[in-house]
Amino acid sequence: MTNGKKNPTGAGAIIALLILGGAIVGGMMGQPSAGLLIGTALGLLIALLLWLRERGK
């Protein structure tokens, strides 16, 4: 008894991994705060794109 809806794609893990990755890469470059912010921005951008893709279905 399905109604044709698919389960939405979660993006929490993507956001978390990019935040951590950004902090690590930024730390290796001497700018951990900048890396953290860039990782957060990239994670949120990907999450937004996933949400827009799922919304259109």
VEXMARKE-859903 format. One record per atom (N, C-alpha, C): residue number from 1; residue in three letters; atom name; x, z, y. Coordinates in nm, 4 decimals, always signed. Atoms other than C-alpha are relative to their C-alpha. Layout:
SITE; num; residu; atome; x; z; y
SITE; NUM; ALA; CA; X; Z; Y $
...
//
This chain:
SITE; num; residu; atome; x; z; y
SITE; 1; MET; N; +0.0821; +0.0000; -0.1180 $
SITE; 1; MET; CA; +0.0000; +0.0000; +0.0000 $
SITE; 1; MET; C; +0.0870; +0.0000; +0.1251 $
SITE; 2; THR; N; -0.0821; +0.0112; -0.1206 $
SITE; 2; THR; CA; +0.2294; -0.1208; +0.2693 $
SITE; 2; THR; C; -0.0788; -0.0719; +0.1085 $
SITE; 3; ASN; N; +0.0687; +0.0625; -0.1131 $
SITE; 3; ASN; CA; +0.1150; -0.2239; +0.6121 $
SITE; 3; ASN; C; +0.0855; -0.1085; +0.0658 $
SITE; 4; GLY; N; -0.0830; +0.1070; -0.0524 $
SITE; 4; GLY; CA; +0.3917; -0.4798; +0.6642 $
SITE; 4; GLY; C; +0.1060; +0.0434; +0.0992 $
SITE; 5; LYS; N; -0.1015; -0.0486; -0.0941 $
SITE; 5; LYS; CA; +0.6056; -0.2591; +0.8884 $
SITE; 5; LYS; C; +0.1294; +0.0285; -0.0747 $
SITE; 6; LYS; N; -0.1300; -0.0318; +0.0566 $
SITE; 6; LYS; CA; +0.9759; -0.2332; +0.8195 $
SITE; 6; LYS; C; +0.0531; +0.1264; +0.0640 $
SITE; 7; ASN; N; -0.0626; -0.1194; -0.0557 $
SITE; 7; ASN; CA; +1.1790; +0.0803; +0.8682 $
SITE; 7; ASN; C; +0.0947; -0.0400; +0.1127 $
SITE; 8; PRO; N; -0.0890; +0.0344; -0.1122 $
SITE; 8; PRO; CA; +1.3593; +0.0779; +1.2034 $
SITE; 8; PRO; C; +0.1456; +0.0316; -0.0334 $
SITE; 9; THR; N; -0.1428; -0.0219; +0.0171 $
SITE; 9; THR; CA; +1.7371; +0.0598; +1.2162 $
SITE; 9; THR; C; +0.0444; +0.1154; +0.0898 $
SITE; 10; GLY; N; -0.0514; -0.1119; -0.0779 $
SITE; 10; GLY; CA; +1.9045; +0.3813; +1.3263 $
SITE; 10; GLY; C; +0.1354; -0.0344; +0.0593 $
SITE; 11; ALA; N; -0.1264; +0.0305; -0.0659 $
SITE; 11; ALA; CA; +2.1954; +0.3702; +1.5673 $
SITE; 11; ALA; C; +0.0801; +0.1257; +0.0314 $
SITE; 12; GLY; N; -0.0690; -0.1250; -0.0298 $
SITE; 12; GLY; CA; +2.3014; +0.7342; +1.5791 $
SITE; 12; GLY; C; +0.1427; +0.0029; -0.0506 $
SITE; 13; ALA; N; -0.1349; +0.0013; +0.0570 $
SITE; 13; ALA; CA; +2.5995; +0.6846; +1.3496 $
SITE; 13; ALA; C; +0.0912; -0.0935; +0.0795 $
SITE; 14; ILE; N; -0.0796; +0.0949; -0.0789 $
SITE; 14; ILE; CA; +2.7157; +0.3850; +1.5513 $
SITE; 14; ILE; C; +0.0445; +0.0646; +0.1308 $
SITE; 15; ILE; N; -0.0334; -0.0675; -0.1262 $
SITE; 15; ILE; CA; +2.7013; +0.5855; +1.8732 $
SITE; 15; ILE; C; +0.1085; +0.1054; -0.0240 $
SITE; 16; ALA; N; -0.0954; -0.1073; +0.0281 $
SITE; 16; ALA; CA; +2.8868; +0.8811; +1.7180 $
SITE; 16; ALA; C; +0.1383; -0.0550; -0.0327 $
SITE; 17; LEU; N; -0.1300; +0.0565; +0.0383 $
SITE; 17; LEU; CA; +3.1609; +0.6658; +1.5642 $
SITE; 17; LEU; C; +0.0717; -0.0630; +0.1194 $
SITE; 18; LEU; N; -0.0638; +0.0608; -0.1165 $
SITE; 18; LEU; CA; +3.2218; +0.4748; +1.8866 $
SITE; 18; LEU; C; +0.0461; +0.1052; +0.1008 $
SITE; 19; ILE; N; -0.0452; -0.1084; -0.0886 $
SITE; 19; ILE; CA; +3.2394; +0.7982; +2.0880 $
SITE; 19; ILE; C; +0.1308; +0.0580; -0.0522 $
SITE; 20; LEU; N; -0.1223; -0.0556; +0.0578 $
SITE; 20; LEU; CA; +3.4961; +0.9410; +1.8472 $
SITE; 20; LEU; C; +0.1153; -0.1006; +0.0062 $
SITE; 21; GLY; N; -0.1034; +0.1034; -0.0041 $
SITE; 21; GLY; CA; +3.6861; +0.6127; +1.8237 $
SITE; 21; GLY; C; +0.0537; -0.0198; +0.1405 $
SITE; 22; GLY; N; -0.0429; +0.0150; -0.1383 $
SITE; 22; GLY; CA; +3.6940; +0.5790; +2.2006 $
SITE; 22; GLY; C; +0.0881; +0.1149; +0.0448 $
SITE; 23; ALA; N; -0.0816; -0.1158; -0.0368 $
SITE; 23; ALA; CA; +3.8293; +0.9316; +2.2403 $
SITE; 23; ALA; C; +0.1376; -0.0071; -0.0655 $
SITE; 24; ILE; N; -0.1279; +0.0099; +0.0708 $
SITE; 24; ILE; CA; +4.0995; +0.8696; +1.9790 $
SITE; 24; ILE; C; +0.0884; -0.1077; +0.0629 $
SITE; 25; VAL; N; -0.0775; +0.1092; -0.0602 $
SITE; 25; VAL; CA; +4.2072; +0.5346; +2.1226 $
SITE; 25; VAL; C; +0.0420; +0.0375; +0.1421 $
SITE; 26; GLY; N; -0.0347; -0.0433; -0.1350 $
SITE; 26; GLY; CA; +4.1927; +0.6742; +2.4740 $
SITE; 26; GLY; C; +0.1091; +0.1059; -0.0007 $
SITE; 27; GLY; N; -0.1039; -0.1023; +0.0117 $
SITE; 27; GLY; CA; +4.4016; +0.9723; +2.3645 $
SITE; 27; GLY; C; +0.1357; -0.0601; -0.0297 $
SITE; 28; MET; N; -0.1273; +0.0665; +0.0307 $
SITE; 28; MET; CA; +4.6671; +0.7420; +2.2218 $
SITE; 28; MET; C; +0.0545; -0.0739; +0.1221 $
SITE; 29; MET; N; -0.0430; +0.0692; -0.1217 $
SITE; 29; MET; CA; +4.6753; +0.5636; +2.5581 $
SITE; 29; MET; C; +0.0200; +0.0977; +0.1160 $
SITE; 30; GLY; N; -0.0194; -0.0998; -0.1048 $
SITE; 30; GLY; CA; +4.6926; +0.8897; +2.7537 $
SITE; 30; GLY; C; -0.1225; +0.0220; +0.0872 $
SITE; 31; GLN; N; +0.1236; -0.0133; -0.0787 $
SITE; 31; GLN; CA; +4.3329; +0.8674; +2.8835 $
SITE; 31; GLN; C; -0.1186; +0.0325; -0.0918 $
SITE; 32; PRO; N; +0.1081; -0.0304; +0.0933 $
SITE; 32; PRO; CA; +4.1019; +1.0491; +2.6380 $
SITE; 32; PRO; C; -0.1387; +0.0016; +0.0639 $
SITE; 33; SER; N; +0.1314; -0.0035; -0.0663 $
SITE; 33; SER; CA; +3.8230; +1.0982; +2.8929 $
SITE; 33; SER; C; -0.0536; -0.1406; +0.0241 $
SITE; 34; ALA; N; +0.0422; +0.1382; -0.0213 $
SITE; 34; ALA; CA; +3.8138; +0.7300; +2.9801 $
SITE; 34; ALA; C; -0.0414; -0.0636; -0.1319 $
SITE; 35; GLY; N; +0.0350; +0.0523; +0.1313 $
SITE; 35; GLY; CA; +3.8127; +0.6407; +2.6113 $
SITE; 35; GLY; C; -0.1331; +0.0527; -0.0482 $
SITE; 36; LEU; N; +0.1276; -0.0602; +0.0378 $
SITE; 36; LEU; CA; +3.5268; +0.8806; +2.5512 $
SITE; 36; LEU; C; -0.1159; -0.0676; +0.0732 $
SITE; 37; LEU; N; +0.1050; +0.0644; -0.0787 $
SITE; 37; LEU; CA; +3.3233; +0.7262; +2.8313 $
SITE; 37; LEU; C; -0.0219; -0.1457; -0.0419 $
SITE; 38; ILE; N; +0.0127; +0.1394; +0.0435 $
SITE; 38; ILE; CA; +3.3967; +0.3703; +2.7189 $
SITE; 38; ILE; C; -0.0647; -0.0072; -0.1373 $
SITE; 39; GLY; N; +0.0617; -0.0042; +0.1322 $
SITE; 39; GLY; CA; +3.3093; +0.4564; +2.3589 $
SITE; 39; GLY; C; -0.1484; +0.0320; +0.0082 $
SITE; 40; THR; N; +0.1413; -0.0333; -0.0198 $
SITE; 40; THR; CA; +2.9836; +0.6141; +2.4741 $
SITE; 40; THR; C; -0.0777; -0.1193; +0.0538 $
SITE; 41; ALA; N; +0.0677; +0.1166; -0.0583 $
SITE; 41; ALA; CA; +2.8953; +0.3114; +2.6837 $
SITE; 41; ALA; C; -0.0191; -0.1104; -0.1037 $
SITE; 42; LEU; N; +0.0125; +0.1023; +0.1037 $
SITE; 42; LEU; CA; +2.9660; +0.0718; +2.3960 $
SITE; 42; LEU; C; -0.1036; +0.0391; -0.1054 $
SITE; 43; GLY; N; +0.0974; -0.0477; +0.0971 $
SITE; 43; GLY; CA; +2.7662; +0.2857; +2.1537 $
SITE; 43; GLY; C; -0.1423; -0.0125; +0.0506 $
SITE; 44; LEU; N; +0.1340; +0.0107; -0.0582 $
SITE; 44; LEU; CA; +2.4691; +0.2989; +2.3874 $
SITE; 44; LEU; C; -0.0429; -0.1455; +0.0155 $
SITE; 45; LEU; N; +0.0310; +0.1426; -0.0115 $
SITE; 45; LEU; CA; +2.4897; -0.0754; +2.4484 $
SITE; 45; LEU; C; -0.0429; -0.0576; -0.1353 $
SITE; 46; ILE; N; +0.0360; +0.0493; +0.1333 $
SITE; 46; ILE; CA; +2.4840; -0.1496; +2.0753 $
SITE; 46; ILE; C; -0.1343; +0.0586; -0.0437 $
SITE; 47; ALA; N; +0.1275; -0.0610; +0.0352 $
SITE; 47; ALA; CA; +2.1987; +0.0989; +2.0240 $
SITE; 47; ALA; C; -0.1155; -0.0679; +0.0745 $
SITE; 48; LEU; N; +0.1026; +0.0686; -0.0781 $
SITE; 48; LEU; CA; +2.0017; -0.0692; +2.3031 $
SITE; 48; LEU; C; -0.0280; -0.1389; -0.0576 $
SITE; 49; LEU; N; +0.0185; +0.1328; +0.0583 $
SITE; 49; LEU; CA; +2.0612; -0.4133; +2.1517 $
SITE; 49; LEU; C; -0.0738; +0.0065; -0.1338 $
SITE; 50; LEU; N; +0.0721; -0.0172; +0.1272 $
SITE; 50; LEU; CA; +1.9472; -0.2900; +1.8088 $
SITE; 50; LEU; C; -0.1471; +0.0315; +0.0253 $
SITE; 51; TRP; N; +0.1376; -0.0375; -0.0312 $
SITE; 51; TRP; CA; +1.6368; -0.1353; +1.9632 $
SITE; 51; TRP; C; -0.0790; -0.1224; +0.0491 $
SITE; 52; LEU; N; +0.0676; +0.1198; -0.0491 $
SITE; 52; LEU; CA; +1.5528; -0.4579; +2.1472 $
SITE; 52; LEU; C; -0.0264; -0.0991; -0.1131 $
SITE; 53; ARG; N; +0.0180; +0.0893; +0.1134 $
SITE; 53; ARG; CA; +1.6026; -0.6592; +1.8275 $
SITE; 53; ARG; C; -0.1156; +0.0473; -0.0882 $
SITE; 54; GLU; N; +0.1063; -0.0554; +0.0849 $
SITE; 54; GLU; CA; +1.3748; -0.4257; +1.6280 $
SITE; 54; GLU; C; -0.1357; -0.0071; +0.0706 $
SITE; 55; ARG; N; +0.1258; +0.0037; -0.0757 $
SITE; 55; ARG; CA; +1.1139; -0.4197; +1.9037 $
SITE; 55; ARG; C; -0.0654; -0.1359; -0.0056 $
SITE; 56; GLY; N; +0.0519; +0.1355; +0.0026 $
SITE; 56; GLY; CA; +1.0788; -0.7968; +1.8885 $
SITE; 56; GLY; C; -0.0595; -0.0405; -0.1338 $
SITE; 57; LYS; N; +0.0512; +0.0369; +0.1320 $
SITE; 57; LYS; CA; +0.9911; -0.7961; +1.5189 $
SITE; 57; LYS; C; -0.1428; +0.0434; -0.0203 $
//
